[in-house]
């Protein structure tokens, strides 16, 4: 069961979530005229009030790259900023930001920066904080019709912001490094519900819901669209309809990018009373997209979808249907959906995040109570990665120590280890030994001949792992085959993301080509310009 981190039925609201190294989760929410904060440090959730006032709006909590925390929340004509340099133990109030901004959101960037967005009367502003101190501001939209804004960090520095503008029903994008603002959608029909993510080259990938060539009132006209933006010199590229579902309504698109720059999009699809969660992937930077597939178990009425990619390229999807549900792509298949245990009714709010060790954390609000759950409760053991350790070389007749550990660096007991030797004449692998790991996650193998060996390990609920070792005759020269054995990627499944690479015993092992790095954005960074407006995010 999830952990209850607030009082039962205390009418909490406005939850926020951040995670730091070591898998520590941090949460903030509103309760009884106060901003409450709690974290999981030390294995127990402590709770404290950070600020008290009669008029408060939902907080935004973010952790920078060094684990420092920034907490923002609007109250009575100003937006307060609190900073913690010690992981939430002590909080220091920073100069407030002028303007009682609503819909505040924040995200961690590089080099100790945190980007934040806020809205007042339909105007959208951006503020940058460096080690808790405001260090730059921008006015992004003063039309009075901005809405549905989201922010993402660019790995090359700065942030990207997308939003919908009600004046012309278009989607806009702002690059905070250059100050450039671009219309992304520019379609005949209405556009709304944008989301954004960056790849490793600093290209922004954007999805939204679009009515195509209609006003959006005709049945079946809403689809999910995609576009990318690298810099002002290249403009908007690869704009296209990726759902292509003319017979039903598409909504609530969310996007994630994996470490190999694969682009993943999930959204809900269907008609009132009969909907499901659809998924599509682009393996080539948005040039082509796989046909949408239904995420198993997501019917009949999913809402509020979310998709996340971890450091191993695995995917996690969440949605609400009578409760909070989760499914994951484990490298081979979509797992059957499972409901995250909850003692209460369907959550009114939820957030999820992945830490540096690929553990998934979620907080949700149900019946006025805040709960926390981790993937050890709702699916970690179905997507975990095994870590295989063995010497890169050894001697025939000597023992070879093989150790298997999990992502938390704990011993993986009862993992099945298989050792195969490569035949350079027949170009095949043949198993020569197998064993299970002991309580320390280890086993021993004594190769009886020189050659090249492949060690693979499997365990139910984990992804398969393998490594190679060169065994010499110790005093005798070792023959060198034409190619050093390496894992050959398995064929990409027709549905879902690419599978985790595994070796193919039928093929001659050859070195994999080195991937050519993508070029970065071509626009040069310019300083942010401080603007003073009604909600102008300027220091007092």
MIVEXLUM-469386 format. One record per residue (C-alpha): residue number from 1; y, x, z; residue in one letter. Coordinates in steps of 0.5 Angstrom, whole numbers, plus 500, padded with zeros to 3 digits. Last residue first. Example, Ala and Ser with C-alpha at 12.3 -4.5 7.8 and 13.67 -1.06 7.14 Angstrom:
<lumvos>
(2 (498 527 514) 's')
(1 (491 525 516) 'a')
</lumvos>
This chain:
<lumvos>
(540 (587 525 490) 'x')
(539 (582 527 485) 'x')
(538 (582 523 479) 'x')
(537 (577 518 476) 'x')
(536 (582 514 472) 'x')
(535 (580 507 475) 'x')
(534 (587 504 474) 'x')
(533 (589 510 469) 'x')
(532 (590 517 470) 'x')
(531 (586 522 464) 'x')
(530 (584 529 466) 'x')
(529 (582 532 459) 'x')
(528 (575 535 459) 'x')
(527 (575 542 456) 'x')
(526 (572 543 449) 'x')
(525 (565 545 447) 'x')
(524 (564 547 440) 'x')
(523 (560 543 435) 'x')
(522 (554 545 431) 'x')
(521 (549 542 436) 'x')
(520 (543 547 437) 'x')
(519 (538 549 432) 'x')
(518 (531 548 433) 'x')
(517 (526 553 434) 'x')
(516 (520 555 429) 'x')
(515 (514 554 432) 'x')
(514 (509 560 432) 'x')
(513 (503 559 428) 'x')
(512 (496 558 432) 'x')
(511 (491 563 432) 'x')
(510 (485 562 428) 'x')
(509 (478 559 431) 'x')
(508 (473 558 426) 'x')
(507 (472 550 426) 'x')
(506 (466 546 429) 'x')
(505 (467 548 436) 'x')
(504 (474 544 436) 'x')
(503 (478 546 442) 'x')
(502 (482 541 445) 'x')
(501 (490 540 445) 'x')
(500 (492 534 449) 'x')
(499 (492 528 445) 'x')
(498 (498 526 441) 'x')
(497 (502 519 443) 'x')
(496 (499 512 442) 'x')
(495 (495 509 436) 'x')
(494 (492 513 430) 'x')
(493 (490 519 435) 'x')
(492 (492 526 433) 'x')
(491 (486 530 431) 'x')
(490 (485 535 436) 'x')
(489 (489 541 437) 'x')
(488 (485 548 436) 'x')
(487 (484 552 442) 'x')
(486 (484 559 441) 'x')
(485 (479 564 439) 'x')
(484 (482 571 437) 'x')
(483 (481 572 429) 'x')
(482 (477 576 425) 'x')
(481 (472 578 430) 'x')
(480 (473 585 434) 'x')
(479 (467 588 436) 'x')
(478 (467 591 443) 'x')
(477 (466 598 444) 'x')
(476 (460 600 449) 'x')
(475 (462 603 456) 'x')
(474 (464 597 460) 'x')
(473 (460 592 455) 'x')
(472 (466 588 454) 'x')
(471 (468 581 456) 'x')
(470 (474 577 453) 'x')
(469 (476 571 457) 'x')
(468 (479 564 454) 'x')
(467 (482 558 457) 'x')
(466 (480 551 458) 'x')
(465 (483 544 461) 'x')
(464 (481 537 460) 'x')
(463 (485 532 463) 'x')
(462 (484 529 470) 'x')
(461 (481 522 472) 'x')
(460 (474 524 472) 'x')
(459 (473 532 472) 'x')
(458 (473 537 466) 'x')
(457 (473 544 466) 'x')
(456 (473 549 460) 'x')
(455 (471 557 459) 'x')
(454 (471 560 453) 'x')
(453 (468 567 452) 'x')
(452 (469 572 447) 'x')
(451 (464 578 447) 'x')
(450 (459 583 451) 'x')
(449 (453 580 454) 'x')
(448 (450 577 460) 'x')
(447 (456 574 463) 'x')
(446 (455 573 470) 'x')
(445 (459 566 472) 'x')
(444 (462 565 479) 'x')
(443 (465 558 482) 'x')
(442 (471 556 485) 'x')
(441 (475 550 487) 'x')
(440 (475 552 495) 'x')
(439 (470 546 496) 'x')
(438 (465 548 491) 'x')
(437 (466 548 483) 'x')
(436 (460 545 479) 'x')
(435 (456 549 474) 'x')
(434 (455 551 467) 'x')
(433 (452 556 463) 'x')
(432 (451 559 456) 'x')
(431 (454 554 451) 'x')
(430 (454 556 444) 'x')
(429 (461 556 440) 'x')
(428 (461 557 433) 'x')
(427 (463 561 427) 'x')
(426 (456 563 425) 'x')
(425 (458 570 424) 'x')
(424 (463 571 430) 'x')
(423 (459 567 435) 'x')
(422 (463 565 441) 'x')
(421 (460 564 448) 'x')
(420 (461 558 452) 'x')
(419 (462 557 459) 'x')
(418 (462 550 462) 'x')
(417 (465 548 469) 'x')
(416 (465 541 472) 'x')
(415 (470 540 477) 'x')
(414 (466 538 484) 'x')
(413 (472 540 488) 'x')
(412 (479 541 485) 'x')
(411 (482 546 490) 'x')
(410 (490 544 492) 'x')
(409 (495 547 488) 'x')
(408 (499 540 488) 'x')
(407 (498 540 480) 'x')
(406 (490 541 481) 'x')
(405 (486 547 482) 'x')
(404 (480 550 479) 'x')
(403 (478 557 480) 'x')
(402 (473 562 476) 'x')
(401 (471 568 478) 'x')
(400 (467 573 473) 'x')
(399 (461 577 476) 'x')
(398 (459 583 473) 'x')
(397 (453 584 468) 'x')
(396 (458 584 462) 'x')
(395 (465 587 464) 'x')
(394 (471 583 465) 'x')
(393 (477 580 461) 'x')
(392 (483 575 462) 'x')
(391 (481 574 469) 'x')
(390 (480 566 471) 'x')
(389 (484 561 473) 'x')
(388 (484 553 471) 'x')
(387 (489 549 473) 'x')
(386 (487 541 472) 'x')
(385 (493 536 470) 'x')
(384 (493 529 473) 'x')
(383 (493 523 469) 'x')
(382 (488 518 472) 'x')
(381 (489 521 479) 'x')
(380 (496 520 479) 'x')
(379 (495 512 478) 'x')
(378 (498 507 483) 'x')
(377 (498 510 490) 'x')
(376 (497 518 489) 'x')
(375 (503 516 484) 'x')
(374 (508 515 489) 'x')
(373 (511 508 492) 'x')
(372 (517 507 496) 'x')
(371 (519 500 499) 'x')
(370 (526 497 500) 'x')
(369 (526 490 503) 'x')
(368 (531 484 501) 'x')
(367 (525 480 499) 'x')
(366 (523 485 494) 'x')
(365 (527 492 492) 'x')
(364 (523 497 489) 'x')
(363 (523 505 490) 'x')
(362 (518 509 485) 'x')
(361 (516 516 485) 'x')
(360 (511 520 480) 'x')
(359 (509 527 481) 'x')
(358 (509 532 475) 'x')
(357 (511 538 479) 'x')
(356 (518 538 478) 'x')
(355 (519 531 480) 'x')
(354 (518 524 476) 'x')
(353 (523 518 477) 'x')
(352 (522 511 478) 'x')
(351 (527 505 479) 'x')
(350 (526 498 481) 'x')
(349 (530 492 482) 'x')
(348 (528 484 484) 'x')
(347 (521 486 485) 'x')
(346 (516 481 485) 'x')
(345 (514 478 491) 'x')
(344 (512 482 498) 'x')
(343 (506 486 501) 'x')
(342 (506 490 494) 'x')
(341 (501 494 491) 'x')
(340 (503 497 484) 'x')
(339 (500 493 479) 'x')
(338 (495 496 474) 'x')
(337 (495 497 467) 'x')
(336 (489 499 463) 'x')
(335 (490 507 461) 'x')
(334 (493 508 455) 'x')
(333 (488 514 452) 'x')
(332 (487 521 450) 'x')
(331 (493 525 453) 'x')
(330 (493 521 460) 'x')
(329 (498 515 457) 'x')
(328 (500 511 463) 'x')
(327 (500 504 466) 'x')
(326 (504 501 471) 'x')
(325 (506 494 474) 'x')
(324 (511 492 479) 'x')
(323 (510 485 481) 'x')
(322 (510 477 478) 'x')
(321 (511 481 472) 'x')
(320 (515 487 472) 'x')
(319 (515 493 468) 'x')
(318 (513 501 468) 'x')
(317 (511 506 463) 'x')
(316 (508 513 464) 'x')
(315 (507 518 459) 'x')
(314 (504 525 459) 'x')
(313 (507 531 456) 'x')
(312 (505 536 461) 'x')
(311 (512 536 464) 'x')
(310 (512 528 465) 'x')
(309 (515 523 460) 'x')
(308 (518 516 463) 'x')
(307 (518 509 460) 'x')
(306 (521 503 463) 'x')
(305 (521 496 462) 'x')
(304 (525 491 465) 'x')
(303 (521 485 463) 'x')
(302 (513 483 462) 'x')
(301 (511 476 460) 'x')
(300 (504 476 458) 'x')
(299 (502 481 457) 'x')
(298 (502 488 459) 'x')
(297 (495 490 460) 'x')
(296 (494 495 454) 'x')
(295 (501 497 451) 'x')
(294 (501 493 445) 'x')
(293 (502 498 439) 'x')
(292 (508 499 434) 'x')
(291 (507 503 428) 'x')
(290 (508 510 428) 'x')
(289 (515 513 427) 'x')
(288 (518 517 421) 'x')
(287 (524 522 421) 'x')
(286 (526 521 429) 'x')
(285 (524 528 431) 'x')
(284 (518 529 428) 'x')
(283 (512 526 432) 'x')
(282 (516 519 433) 'x')
(281 (512 514 437) 'x')
(280 (512 507 438) 'x')
(279 (510 502 444) 'x')
(278 (510 495 445) 'x')
(277 (510 491 452) 'x')
(276 (508 484 451) 'x')
(275 (511 477 451) 'x')
(274 (508 470 450) 'x')
(273 (512 465 455) 'x')
(272 (519 466 451) 'x')
(271 (517 469 445) 'x')
(270 (515 476 443) 'x')
(269 (517 483 444) 'x')
(268 (518 488 450) 'x')
(267 (520 495 449) 'x')
(266 (518 502 449) 'x')
(265 (520 508 445) 'x')
(264 (517 515 445) 'x')
(263 (520 521 442) 'x')
(262 (516 528 441) 'x')
(261 (520 534 443) 'x')
(260 (514 538 445) 'x')
(259 (517 537 453) 'x')
(258 (517 530 452) 'x')
(257 (522 525 450) 'x')
(256 (523 518 453) 'x')
(255 (527 512 450) 'x')
(254 (527 505 453) 'x')
(253 (529 498 449) 'x')
(252 (530 492 453) 'x')
(251 (529 487 447) 'x')
(250 (525 485 441) 'x')
(249 (524 478 438) 'x')
(248 (519 475 434) 'x')
(247 (517 474 427) 'x')
(246 (521 479 423) 'x')
(245 (517 485 427) 'x')
(244 (520 491 424) 'x')
(243 (520 495 431) 'x')
(242 (523 502 428) 'x')
(241 (529 499 424) 'x')
(240 (533 505 422) 'x')
(239 (539 510 423) 'x')
(238 (536 517 421) 'x')
(237 (543 521 422) 'x')
(236 (550 519 425) 'x')
(235 (555 525 424) 'x')
(234 (553 532 422) 'x')
(233 (560 535 423) 'x')
(232 (561 531 429) 'x')
(231 (555 534 433) 'x')
(230 (547 532 434) 'x')
(229 (547 525 433) 'x')
(228 (540 521 432) 'x')
(227 (539 513 431) 'x')
(226 (534 508 433) 'x')
(225 (533 500 432) 'x')
(224 (529 495 436) 'x')
(223 (529 488 432) 'x')
(222 (533 482 434) 'x')
(221 (532 477 428) 'x')
(220 (526 473 430) 'x')
(219 (529 466 431) 'x')
(218 (537 466 428) 'x')
(217 (542 467 433) 'x')
(216 (543 474 433) 'x')
(215 (549 474 428) 'x')
(214 (545 476 422) 'x')
(213 (544 482 418) 'x')
(212 (540 486 423) 'x')
(211 (541 483 430) 'x')
(210 (540 490 434) 'x')
(209 (537 492 440) 'x')
(208 (538 499 442) 'x')
(207 (535 506 441) 'x')
(206 (539 513 441) 'x')
(205 (536 520 441) 'x')
(204 (542 525 442) 'x')
(203 (540 532 439) 'x')
(202 (541 538 444) 'x')
(201 (536 543 442) 'x')
(200 (531 541 447) 'x')
(199 (531 533 446) 'x')
(198 (536 529 449) 'x')
(197 (535 521 451) 'x')
(196 (539 515 450) 'x')
(195 (539 507 451) 'x')
(194 (543 502 448) 'x')
(193 (542 494 450) 'x')
(192 (546 491 445) 'x')
(191 (548 491 437) 'x')
(190 (550 484 434) 'x')
(189 (549 484 426) 'x')
(188 (553 487 420) 'x')
(187 (551 494 423) 'x')
(186 (555 500 425) 'x')
(185 (550 502 430) 'x')
(184 (552 509 432) 'x')
(183 (560 509 433) 'x')
(182 (562 516 435) 'x')
(181 (566 519 440) 'x')
(180 (567 526 441) 'x')
(179 (570 529 447) 'x')
(178 (566 536 445) 'x')
(177 (562 537 452) 'x')
(176 (562 530 454) 'x')
(175 (559 527 447) 'x')
(174 (560 520 447) 'x')
(173 (556 515 443) 'x')
(172 (558 507 441) 'x')
(171 (554 501 440) 'x')
(170 (557 496 436) 'x')
(169 (559 488 438) 'x')
(168 (566 489 435) 'x')
(167 (570 487 441) 'x')
(166 (564 487 446) 'x')
(165 (563 494 446) 'x')
(164 (556 497 448) 'x')
(163 (555 503 451) 'x')
(162 (552 510 450) 'x')
(161 (554 517 454) 'x')
(160 (552 524 453) 'x')
(159 (552 529 458) 'x')
(158 (554 537 458) 'x')
(157 (550 543 457) 'x')
(156 (545 545 453) 'x')
(155 (540 541 456) 'x')
(154 (544 535 455) 'x')
(153 (544 530 461) 'x')
(152 (543 522 460) 'x')
(151 (548 517 461) 'x')
(150 (547 509 460) 'x')
(149 (553 504 459) 'x')
(148 (551 496 458) 'x')
(147 (558 494 458) 'x')
(146 (565 496 454) 'x')
(145 (570 490 453) 'x')
(144 (576 492 456) 'x')
(143 (578 496 450) 'x')
(142 (579 502 454) 'x')
(141 (573 506 452) 'x')
(140 (571 513 454) 'x')
(139 (576 516 459) 'x')
(138 (574 523 461) 'x')
(137 (574 527 467) 'x')
(136 (573 534 469) 'x')
(135 (571 538 475) 'x')
(134 (570 533 481) 'x')
(133 (567 537 487) 'x')
(132 (560 536 489) 'x')
(131 (557 543 487) 'x')
(130 (560 541 480) 'x')
(129 (562 534 479) 'x')
(128 (563 531 472) 'x')
(127 (567 524 471) 'x')
(126 (566 519 466) 'x')
(125 (570 513 464) 'x')
(124 (569 506 461) 'x')
(123 (574 500 461) 'x')
(122 (571 493 462) 'x')
(121 (575 491 468) 'x')
(120 (573 497 471) 'x')
(119 (567 501 470) 'x')
(118 (564 508 472) 'x')
(117 (560 514 469) 'x')
(116 (557 520 473) 'x')
(115 (555 527 471) 'x')
(114 (552 532 476) 'x')
(113 (553 539 475) 'x')
(112 (549 545 479) 'x')
(111 (548 549 473) 'x')
(110 (545 544 468) 'x')
(109 (545 536 469) 'x')
(108 (544 531 474) 'x')
(107 (545 524 473) 'x')
(106 (550 518 475) 'x')
(105 (551 511 475) 'x')
(104 (557 507 477) 'x')
(103 (556 499 475) 'x')
(102 (563 498 478) 'x')
(101 (569 502 479) 'x')
(100 (574 501 485) 'x')
(99 (579 505 483) 'x')
(98 (582 512 485) 'x')
(97 (576 517 486) 'x')
(96 (575 519 493) 'x')
(95 (576 526 496) 'x')
(94 (569 529 498) 'x')
(93 (566 526 504) 'x')
(92 (561 531 507) 'x')
(91 (554 529 508) 'x')
(90 (549 532 513) 'x')
(89 (541 532 513) 'x')
(88 (541 530 506) 'x')
(87 (538 535 502) 'x')
(86 (542 541 505) 'x')
(85 (548 541 501) 'x')
(84 (550 534 501) 'x')
(83 (556 531 498) 'x')
(82 (559 524 499) 'x')
(81 (564 521 494) 'x')
(80 (567 514 495) 'x')
(79 (570 510 489) 'x')
(78 (577 507 491) 'x')
(77 (580 500 491) 'x')
(76 (576 497 496) 'x')
(75 (569 500 496) 'x')
(74 (565 503 490) 'x')
(73 (559 508 491) 'x')
(72 (557 515 489) 'x')
(71 (552 520 493) 'x')
(70 (551 527 491) 'x')
(69 (545 531 493) 'x')
(68 (544 538 492) 'x')
(67 (537 540 490) 'x')
(66 (539 546 486) 'x')
(65 (538 543 479) 'x')
(64 (543 537 482) 'x')
(63 (540 531 486) 'x')
(62 (543 524 484) 'x')
(61 (545 518 488) 'x')
(60 (549 512 485) 'x')
(59 (551 506 490) 'x')
(58 (551 499 489) 'x')
(57 (558 496 491) 'x')
(56 (561 496 498) 'x')
(55 (567 491 501) 'x')
(54 (566 491 509) 'x')
(53 (565 498 510) 'x')
(52 (560 503 513) 'x')
(51 (558 510 510) 'x')
(50 (552 514 511) 'x')
(49 (548 510 515) 'x')
(48 (541 513 517) 'x')
(47 (534 513 515) 'x')
(46 (528 518 516) 'x')
(45 (522 517 512) 'x')
(44 (516 521 514) 'x')
(43 (512 527 510) 'x')
(42 (517 532 512) 'x')
(41 (522 530 507) 'x')
(40 (521 523 505) 'x')
(39 (528 521 504) 'x')
(38 (533 516 507) 'x')
(37 (540 513 506) 'x')
(36 (544 507 508) 'x')
(35 (551 505 505) 'x')
(34 (553 500 510) 'x')
(33 (556 493 510) 'x')
(32 (550 489 512) 'x')
(31 (545 493 508) 'x')
(30 (546 497 501) 'x')
(29 (542 502 498) 'x')
(28 (540 510 498) 'x')
(27 (533 513 496) 'x')
(26 (531 521 496) 'x')
(25 (524 523 494) 'x')
(24 (522 530 496) 'x')
(23 (516 532 491) 'x')
(22 (517 540 493) 'x')
(21 (523 540 489) 'x')
(20 (528 534 489) 'x')
(19 (527 527 487) 'x')
(18 (533 522 486) 'x')
(17 (533 514 487) 'x')
(16 (538 508 488) 'x')
(15 (537 501 491) 'x')
(14 (543 496 490) 'x')
(13 (541 491 495) 'x')
(12 (538 490 502) 'x')
(11 (537 483 505) 'x')
(10 (534 485 512) 'x')
(9 (528 482 510) 'x')
(8 (524 487 513) 'x')
(7 (528 493 515) 'x')
(6 (528 499 510) 'x')
(5 (523 504 508) 'x')
(4 (517 500 507) 'x')
(3 (511 505 505) 'x')
(2 (507 502 499) 'x')
(1 (500 500 500) 'x')
</lumvos>
